[in-house]
Amino acid sequence: MTEGQGKTLRDVRIGESATVRRLTGEGALKRHIMDMGITKGTDVFVRKVAPLGDPIEVTVRGYELSLRKSEAQNILVG
């Protein structure tokens, strides 16, 4: 887990769901994540992780989405 900020989407295991609590990051990165439909209160299901660990595939708002671990690190979940 990431120090000091709680559980992130990167920490969620395959087959588990989580609810987005907050987005960290600045400007364009935060906007990019929000444009993909990941906003506060959204449920995210982790479907699978690539063989080398990056990217991760999630289901959000009924569609599949691939996220880099660096992007997932900016999504705090609960």
N, C-alpha and C positions, 0 to 999 in steps of 0.2 A: 504494500500500500504506500501511497505517497505521503511523505511526512507533512503533518500540519494541515492538510486540506481535506482529509477524509477519503472515502472510497470513490474512485473514478470508474468510468466505463471500461477502462483498460483492466481493472481488477475483477470484473464480472466474468464468471466462468461460462464455458460453452453450455448451452441449454438453460441458462438462467435469465430471468428478466430483472429489470431495474427501472426505476422512475427517475427521470432527470430532475435534479434539485437546483442546479446552478451551472452556468457556463462561465469559465474563466477565460483568460486570453484577452487579447486586445484587437480592436479595429477589424481588419480584413479577415483574420482567422475566426473571430467570433461571428462575424456576419456570414462567413462561408458555412459554418456549422448550422447556424439558424436557417440559412437558405435551403439546407438539406432536410429541413423539417424537424430538427432536434431542438426543442425549446423546453423551457421549464414545465414540468408536469407531464411530459410525454413519456410513455412506456416504451422501453427498448428491449428487444430480445436478442441475445447473442447466439447466432446460428452456428458459426464455425470460425476457425482461425487458420490462416494459411500455414503450410508446413514449416516455414521458417519463422512463424510468429507474427508476421506483418504482411498484409493488413488483416483486420478482423471484419467478419461479415455479420451485420445486424439486420433485424427487421424493425422498421419504424414506420408508423402510420400506414401499415399494409404493404410496404414495398421493401425490397432488399437493398442494402446500402453497404458499401465497403468503406472502412475508415482506417486511416493510418493510426498506429499506436500513439503517435505524437498528437493527433487530433483527439483521440479518445481520452488522452491524459487531461484535456481541458473540459471534460464533461463530468461534473460531480453528480453522483447518483446516490440513492437511498433505498 
